[in-house]
Amino acid sequence: MNLSYRFFAILFFAGALAAVTLNPLPAQTSPAATDDQAVLAPIHEMFDAMAKHDAAAFKKPLLPGGSLTLMRNGKPVQLTFDAFTDIIAKPSPAPIEERIHNPLVRIDNDLAVVWAPFDFLVDGKVDHCGTDLFNLVKVEGKWLIASVADTGRKDCSGK
């Protein structure tokens, strides 16, 4: 009796293992991943507007009164969002695009920070790169960019 019990237990275990292996449970998005995507959405919205030189769309994901601090050659260049919008609104002779990679997102209630390496492309080629730092706040259920800092430099690999 003991031997047949073991045989059926092993058979049951093997069947259960095969069922799980062959028919895994559907992947589920964790709440943290969903929250991260919500925080990243206004950043991508801002980048899309930059590429289109669309001033109205550029301002949409920004907290009014916010600012940028751009580190250039070891010196900070500070701009209000409004001043940077004026720059973005001007057409450029070549297409521009900013891409972030492997963003690190941290959220605490209605405050978030995103740290991400970036490449800035002009006419499809890397013009400069560095790290972007975004501070975001959640206002009336929507994430807005409160400030931006970056470390733009020209010594980029893969240029």
N, C-alpha and C positions, 0 to 999 in steps of 0.2 A: 504494500500500500504506500509506503514511504517513497519508493522508487517511482511509481506512477505519478504521485503528487509532484515530485521534482521535475519529471518529464513535462507535465502540463504547465508547471510554473515557468520552466525554461521556454517552452513553446509560446506561452502567453507573452513573456518578456520579449522574445524575438519578434513576435508579431507586432507588438506595440512599438518597438524600436523601428521596425520597417515602416509602419504607418506614419510615424513622425518624420522619419528620414525622407520617405517618398512623397508625403503630403504635408510639408511644413505649414505652420500657421501663417496666415498672411502678415506681412510686415506692418507694423503699426508705427505711426509717427508719435514720438514722445512729446509730451507737452513742452519740454525744454526746446526741442527742435522747432516746434511751431512758434514758440515765443521768439527764438533767434531769428526766424524768417520774418516775423513781424517787425523786429528792430532793424533788420537789414533792408526792408522794403523802401523806406524813405531815402536811403543812401543810393540804392539803384535808381530810384525815381530822379534824384538829383543828377546822377551821372547821365541818365538818358536826356534830361533837359539840357545839360551842358553840351552834349554832342549835337543837339538840335539848335543850340543858341536860342532857346526859348526862355526868355526872362520870366514870364508869368509861371510857367511850369517849374522853373528852377526855384522860385520862391515858395512854391506850394508846400514842400516838405520841411521848410525851415521855420524855426521859431523867430518871430520878429525881434530885432535887436541883437541877434546873434553875431558871432564874428569868426574869422579865420586867423590862424597864426601859421604862417608858412615859413619854415626854416630854409633859408637860401644862403649857401656858403657860410654857414655858422652864424648868420644874423636873422633875427625874426622880422618878418614882414607881416604887419597886422592890417587887416581889412575888415570892414563891416560886411555883413551879408549883402547889404544894398550896394556897396561899392564893388563887390565881386560880381554881383548880378549885372552891373553896367559893363563889366569886362566881358562876361560870358555872352551878353546880348549881341556883341559885335561879331559879325561873321568872320571866319578865319579862311585863309586861302586854301587850307587843306583840312580834311575831316579830323576831328579830335575824338578821343575816347579814353576814359579812365577805367581801369579794371583792378579790383581788389582780389586777393588770394588768401585762402585759409583764414577767414576772419575769426578772431577771438571775441566772443560776445559775452558780456556779463550784465546781468539784470538784477536790480533790487527794487521791487514794487514798480514805481513810476520813473525810475532812473536807469539808464543803460549806458554802457560804454562799448565801443567797438574798436579794436586794434587790428589793423590788417596791412600787410605789405601791398604795394600797388605798383602798377605800370601806367604811365601816361603816354598814349600813342598819338602821334601826329602823322597823318597820311599812312596809317598802318604800321609805322615803325616806332619803337620805344624812343621817346624824347627824354624822359626822366623817370625816375622810380623812387621808391622810399617806403615809408610807413605812414598810413593815415590813422588818425585818432579822432573818433567821433564821440561826442557827448550828446545823448538824446534824453528827452523828457516825454512822458506820456501826458498829453493834455486832452481831456474829454474823450478818452479811449483811443487816441491816435498818437503814434510816435512821431516826434518832430526833432530835427537836428538843432541842438542849442549852440554847439560850437564845433569847429574842425581845426585840427592842427596836422601838419605833415612835415616830413623830412625829405623834400625833393632834392635829388642829386642826379648827376649825369653819368656816374660810373656804374652803369647797369650791365649785368651779364645778359647775354642774349639780345643785345642791341642790334 
